[in-house]
Amino acid sequence: MTAFTGWNLLAEAEPVVDPVQNRGPFGGLWPAMIVIMILYFVLFLRPQRKRDTAHRTQLEALKKNDRVVTIGGIYGTVTNVQRESDEVTLKVDEATNAKLRVTFGSIARVITEDDAEGSSAAKT
């Protein structure tokens, strides 16, 4: 018969596993990564979707005599809209009656009366 000592209990006990050390290489980063993804969605993706939706509705409502600005910075007045061929004709010069044909995607924005009043007030 062997003597009962505390060392026998310690030798037979299973090793204690620390749950913090047993998470793996990226165990502690998952909560931070989830927070970063949520912030990315809220700060970048949602506002961009709203701008895209507003731009799309402006292009769908585009009609003759609307004043527009292209992505190249050219100001013009819409003279013809051909939705099936994805083309818009712009009059860019009143004196020579110069016209440009551009695609819908090249229209950056439609100038409203509020924009026109603000830009004319800034010039004076």
MARVO-443157 format. One line per 3 residues: their letters; for each residue x, y, z of N, C-alpha, C. Coordinates in pm, 1 decimal. Example, Ala and Ser with C-alpha at 12.3 -4.5 7.8 and 13.67 -1.06 7.14 Angstrom:
REM residues 2
AS) 1319.0,-569.0,780.0,1230.0,-450.0,780.0,1320.0,-330.0,780.0  1285.0,-225.0,708.0,1367.0,-106.0,714.0,1290.0,3.0,787.0
This chain:
REM residues 124
MTA) 84.6,-116.0,0.0,0.0,0.0,0.0,89.6,123.0,0.0  50.7,218.1,-80.5,131.6,338.2,-89.5,74.5,445.4,0.7  159.2,529.0,38.7,116.8,637.7,126.8,42.7,742.6,45.1
FTG) -60.7,796.4,105.7,-139.7,899.3,40.4,-76.6,1034.5,65.0  -38.0,1098.2,-40.9,18.6,1232.1,-27.6,-51.0,1324.9,-126.1  -33.2,1449.3,-106.2,-91.1,1549.4,-196.5,-29.0,1544.7,-333.9
WNL) 93.5,1493.4,-340.6,159.9,1486.2,-471.4,91.4,1386.5,-562.1  34.7,1282.6,-507.6,-36.3,1184.6,-589.7,-159.4,1247.8,-653.1  -230.1,1331.9,-580.2,-348.4,1398.5,-636.2,-310.9,1494.1,-748.0
LAE) -204.0,1567.9,-727.4,-160.7,1661.1,-830.6,-112.5,1588.6,-955.7  -50.2,1474.3,-939.3,0.0,1400.6,-1053.6,-113.5,1338.9,-1133.6  -223.4,1300.9,-1068.3,-335.2,1237.2,-1137.0,-435.8,1337.4,-1192.9
AEP) -432.9,1459.9,-1149.9,-530.5,1560.2,-1195.1,-500.6,1600.8,-1339.5  -606.2,1633.9,-1411.9,-590.8,1678.9,-1550.4,-539.9,1822.0,-1550.2  -458.4,1855.5,-1647.8,-408.1,1992.3,-1652.5,-520.8,2092.0,-1679.1
VVD) -511.1,2204.6,-1615.9,-611.1,2309.3,-1632.3,-580.9,2385.7,-1761.2  -682.3,2400.2,-1845.4,-665.2,2470.7,-1972.0,-722.4,2610.9,-1955.7  -640.7,2708.1,-1982.7,-684.6,2847.8,-1973.4,-765.6,2881.4,-2098.9
PVQ) -893.7,2918.8,-2083.7,-976.1,2945.8,-2202.8,-927.0,3066.5,-2283.5  -857.6,3157.1,-2220.7,-806.6,3273.3,-2293.3,-694.1,3232.0,-2386.9  -610.1,3139.2,-2345.0,-498.6,3096.2,-2428.7,-541.1,2994.9,-2533.7
NRG) -657.7,2937.1,-2523.7,-701.8,2831.8,-2614.0,-792.2,2885.4,-2725.2  -786.4,3012.5,-2758.4,-873.6,3069.7,-2860.7,-817.3,3056.2,-3001.0  -695.2,3032.7,-3015.5,-633.8,3025.9,-3147.2,-567.7,3158.2,-3179.7
PFG) -509.1,3168.1,-3298.1,-433.6,3289.2,-3330.1,-518.9,3415.4,-3343.3  -644.3,3402.8,-3387.7,-729.0,3520.4,-3405.7,-846.4,3523.4,-3309.5  -837.2,3450.6,-3201.6,-948.0,3438.3,-3108.4,-996.0,3568.9,-3049.6
GLW) -906.2,3655.8,-3011.9,-945.4,3781.0,-2949.6,-980.4,3890.0,-3049.6  -955.3,3867.0,-3178.0,-979.9,3970.2,-3278.6,-1120.8,3966.8,-3338.3  -1193.6,3858.7,-3324.5,-1325.2,3847.6,-3387.7,-1422.3,3956.9,-3344.4
PAM) -1436.0,3987.8,-3217.5,-1528.1,4096.2,-3181.1,-1486.6,4230.3,-3241.8  -1358.2,4258.0,-3244.0,-1311.4,4383.7,-3303.1,-1336.9,4385.7,-3452.9  -1318.6,4273.4,-3520.0,-1342.6,4267.2,-3664.6,-1490.5,4287.5,-3696.6
IVI) -1577.8,4233.6,-3613.4,-1721.9,4251.3,-3635.4,-1759.8,4397.4,-3617.1  -1706.7,4463.6,-3517.3,-1734.6,4605.7,-3495.4,-1682.6,4688.9,-3612.6  -1565.7,4656.1,-3663.2,-1508.6,4729.4,-3777.1,-1595.6,4711.9,-3900.8
MIL) -1646.1,4592.0,-3924.7,-1733.2,4569.1,-4040.5,-1863.2,4648.1,-4028.6  -1920.4,4652.9,-3910.3,-2043.9,4729.6,-3889.9,-2018.6,4878.1,-3912.2  -1907.7,4929.8,-3859.7,-1874.0,5070.6,-3880.4,-1849.8,5101.1,-4028.2
YFV) -1783.0,5011.7,-4099.7,-1759.0,5030.3,-4242.6,-1891.5,5039.8,-4317.3  -1985.0,4953.1,-4283.7,-2115.5,4955.6,-4349.5,-2188.0,5086.5,-4320.8  -2188.9,5128.5,-4194.9,-2263.5,5248.1,-4156.0,-2198.8,5374.5,-4210.9
LFL) -2066.0,5382.2,-4208.5,-1998.3,5505.2,-4247.6,-1973.3,5517.5,-4397.5  -1959.9,5406.6,-4469.9,-1922.7,5414.7,-4610.4,-2027.6,5359.8,-4705.7  -2077.3,5240.0,-4681.8,-2165.6,5176.5,-4778.4,-2304.8,5237.8,-4782.4
RPQ) -2365.8,5264.5,-4668.9,-2501.3,5321.9,-4668.9,-2506.3,5458.8,-4734.3  -2417.2,5553.2,-4701.5,-2422.8,5682.9,-4769.1,-2398.8,5672.1,-4920.0  -2310.0,5581.7,-4961.7,-2284.9,5565.9,-5104.3,-2407.6,5510.6,-5175.2
RKR) -2477.6,5419.0,-5113.5,-2601.2,5365.9,-5172.6,-2706.8,5474.9,-5185.0  -2715.4,5562.4,-5085.0,-2812.3,5672.3,-5092.0,-2777.9,5767.1,-5206.0  -2648.3,5799.2,-5223.0,-2607.4,5886.7,-5333.7,-2635.8,5821.0,-5468.4
DTA) -2608.1,5691.5,-5479.6,-2633.4,5620.2,-5604.1,-2782.4,5618.8,-5637.5  -2865.6,5597.8,-5536.6,-3009.9,5596.8,-5558.5,-3059.8,5734.5,-5600.4  -3009.6,5840.0,-5536.6,-3050.3,5976.1,-5573.7,-3004.4,6008.9,-5715.0
HRT) -2884.5,5969.2,-5752.4,-2833.5,5994.9,-5887.7,-2916.5,5919.7,-5991.1  -2952.1,5795.1,-5961.5,-3032.2,5714.8,-6053.0,-3170.2,5776.7,-6073.6  -3231.7,5827.2,-5966.8,-3363.6,5890.0,-5981.6,-3354.1,6020.0,-6061.0
QLE) -3242.7,6094.8,-6046.2,-3223.2,6215.0,-6127.7,-3213.1,6179.2,-6275.4  -3140.2,6073.2,-6306.2,-3125.5,6034.1,-6446.3,-3255.2,5981.1,-6504.2  -3335.2,5912.5,-6423.5,-3463.8,5862.6,-6472.2,-3561.1,5976.8,-6499.6
ALK) -3548.4,6087.1,-6425.1,-3638.1,6201.6,-6442.8,-3583.4,6303.6,-6542.9  -3471.8,6272.6,-6609.5,-3409.2,6366.0,-6702.8,-3500.2,6390.8,-6822.7  -3517.1,6518.1,-6857.6,-3604.5,6553.6,-6969.6,-3544.8,6671.1,-7046.1
KND) -3609.0,6706.0,-7156.4,-3562.8,6814.8,-7240.5,-3562.7,6946.4,-7162.2  -3463.8,7031.8,-7190.3,-3443.9,7164.1,-7129.6,-3392.4,7159.2,-6986.0  -3353.4,7042.7,-6936.1,-3286.6,7035.8,-6805.9,-3141.7,7078.3,-6823.3
RVV) -3090.9,7153.9,-6726.2,-2949.1,7191.9,-6727.9,-2871.4,7087.7,-6649.0  -2760.3,7039.3,-6707.0,-2683.2,6932.0,-6645.8,-2534.4,6965.4,-6649.4  -2459.1,6890.2,-6568.9,-2312.9,6896.1,-6569.2,-2264.8,6753.5,-6592.6
TIG) -2170.6,6737.4,-6685.9,-2115.1,6604.5,-6711.3,-2001.9,6576.5,-6613.2  -1955.0,6453.0,-6613.9,-1844.8,6417.5,-6524.1,-1715.6,6485.6,-6564.9  -1710.4,6536.1,-6688.5,-1593.4,6610.4,-6733.8,-1601.4,6758.0,-6702.2
GIY) -1713.0,6802.5,-6643.3,-1728.3,6942.2,-6605.4,-1792.3,7029.1,-6712.2  -1850.8,6968.6,-6814.2,-1914.8,7044.4,-6922.2,-2058.8,7073.2,-6883.2  -2095.4,7202.0,-6888.7,-2231.9,7244.0,-6861.9,-2308.8,7243.0,-6992.5
GTV) -2432.7,7197.8,-6988.3,-2514.1,7196.5,-7109.1,-2660.8,7186.1,-7076.5  -2740.2,7202.7,-7182.9,-2885.3,7191.6,-7173.5,-2928.8,7070.1,-7254.2  -3013.5,6987.2,-7197.2,-3058.2,6865.6,-7264.2,-3150.5,6904.2,-7379.3
TNV) -3119.6,6853.7,-7499.1,-3206.6,6877.4,-7614.9,-3277.9,6750.9,-7657.9  -3221.0,6633.8,-7626.8,-3283.3,6508.7,-7668.3,-3241.4,6398.5,-7571.1  -3336.4,6313.5,-7532.7,-3309.3,6200.6,-7444.5,-3352.8,6073.8,-7517.3
QRE) -3259.1,5982.9,-7538.9,-3289.2,5854.7,-7602.6,-3256.8,5744.2,-7502.5  -3356.3,5702.9,-7427.7,-3334.3,5605.8,-7320.2,-3298.4,5467.2,-7374.3  -3356.9,5426.7,-7485.8,-3329.6,5292.5,-7538.0,-3186.3,5278.9,-7589.1
SDE) -3125.7,5387.5,-7635.9,-2986.5,5380.8,-7681.7,-2890.1,5438.6,-7578.1  -2940.0,5472.5,-7458.8,-2857.4,5522.4,-7347.8,-2777.7,5646.0,-7390.1  -2848.5,5741.2,-7452.0,-2780.5,5857.8,-7507.0,-2857.8,5985.8,-7476.9
VTL) -2782.8,6091.4,-7448.2,-2841.2,6223.2,-7422.1,-2767.8,6322.7,-7511.4  -2842.9,6413.5,-7575.9,-2782.0,6518.5,-7656.1,-2787.2,6648.3,-7577.2  -2671.8,6715.0,-7566.0,-2660.9,6838.9,-7489.7,-2623.8,6953.7,-7582.3
KVD) -2687.7,7068.3,-7562.0,-2645.8,7190.6,-7629.7,-2550.5,7260.8,-7534.8  -2425.2,7280.6,-7579.2,-2323.9,7335.8,-7490.8,-2290.6,7481.0,-7521.4  -2330.5,7531.0,-7640.0,-2300.3,7668.5,-7675.7,-2420.5,7728.3,-7748.0
EAT) -2471.7,7838.9,-7695.4,-2587.9,7905.0,-7754.3,-2552.8,7975.8,-7885.3  -2435.1,8037.2,-7891.7,-2398.3,8117.2,-8008.7,-2377.8,8030.8,-8132.4  -2308.0,7921.4,-8120.6,-2279.6,7836.6,-8236.0,-2371.8,7715.8,-8244.7
NAK) -2457.4,7699.2,-8148.1,-2551.1,7587.2,-8142.3,-2476.5,7452.3,-8140.9  -2363.4,7447.6,-8071.7,-2282.9,7324.8,-8062.5,-2351.7,7224.3,-7971.2  -2351.4,7098.8,-8016.8,-2417.5,6992.1,-7941.2,-2320.1,6877.1,-7919.6
LRV) -2339.6,6807.2,-7808.2,-2262.0,6687.8,-7774.8,-2357.5,6573.2,-7748.3  -2316.6,6453.5,-7789.3,-2391.8,6333.5,-7753.6,-2312.4,6260.7,-7646.0  -2375.9,6234.9,-7533.0,-2311.0,6167.1,-7420.9,-2400.4,6055.0,-7371.8
TFG) -2343.9,5964.6,-7295.1,-2423.4,5857.1,-7235.7,-2485.0,5904.7,-7104.7  -2581.7,5829.4,-7055.7,-2646.0,5863.5,-6928.8,-2545.3,5860.9,-6814.1  -2450.7,5769.2,-6820.7,-2352.9,5755.7,-6713.7,-2258.7,5874.3,-6702.0
SIA) -2248.8,5954.9,-6807.0,-2157.6,6069.2,-6801.3,-2223.7,6193.9,-6745.7  -2350.7,6187.7,-6711.5,-2419.5,6300.0,-6647.6,-2390.7,6293.2,-6498.3  -2321.5,6394.1,-6445.9,-2286.4,6394.2,-6303.6,-2403.7,6440.7,-6218.4
RVI) -2468.9,6549.4,-6260.4,-2582.3,6598.9,-6181.5,-2669.5,6689.3,-6266.5  -2791.5,6705.4,-6222.1,-2887.2,6796.0,-6284.4,-2888.0,6924.1,-6202.9  -2875.0,7037.5,-6269.7,-2871.9,7166.1,-6201.2,-3015.6,7213.6,-6180.5
TED) -3049.9,7238.9,-6055.4,-3183.1,7289.2,-6023.0,-3179.3,7439.9,-6009.7  -3295.0,7501.7,-5987.5,-3299.2,7647.2,-5970.6,-3220.5,7691.1,-5848.2  -3222.4,7610.2,-5742.8,-3146.6,7643.1,-5621.5,-2996.8,7647.3,-5650.4
DAE) -2947.5,7549.7,-5729.4,-2806.1,7547.5,-5765.5,-2770.4,7667.4,-5853.4  -2858.0,7700.5,-5945.9,-2831.4,7810.8,-6038.9,-2828.7,7944.9,-5964.5  -2919.4,7962.6,-5868.7,-2921.2,8087.5,-5790.9,-2797.4,8098.1,-5703.1
GSS) -2754.4,7989.3,-5645.2,-2637.1,7988.8,-5559.1,-2510.5,8018.2,-5636.8  -2497.1,7964.8,-5759.0,-2375.9,7988.2,-5836.9,-2372.7,8128.9,-5894.0  -2489.4,8186.8,-5929.9,-2489.4,8323.0,-5982.0,-2463.5,8424.4,-5869.6
AAK) -2505.6,8394.8,-5748.9,-2480.0,8483.4,-5635.4,-2331.3,8478.6,-5597.4  -2267.1,8365.8,-5616.5,-2125.5,8354.2,-5582.2,-2038.6,8427.9,-5683.9  -2084.9,8439.4,-5810.1,-2006.7,8506.1,-5913.6,-2007.0,8658.5,-5895.6
T) -2113.4,8713.9,-5837.4,-2121.7,8859.2,-5825.1,-2051.4,8910.8,-5703.9
